[in-house]
């Protein structure tokens, strides 16, 4: 192949890659990343089960009449 044909083919491939990249970025604009979705799910579970304060939601057994 001559150099001009190689330049035309490379230019065409570059334009195809640019179009594909643009379509891919446009389709992913509204999607959240996997890390964000997992973090959101963990936060929701902690909120649901009451682990927001860092500890379990169970009462402490201080001054309980039947402690050991």
Helices and strands as residue ranges (DSSP letters): H 3-27, H 34-49
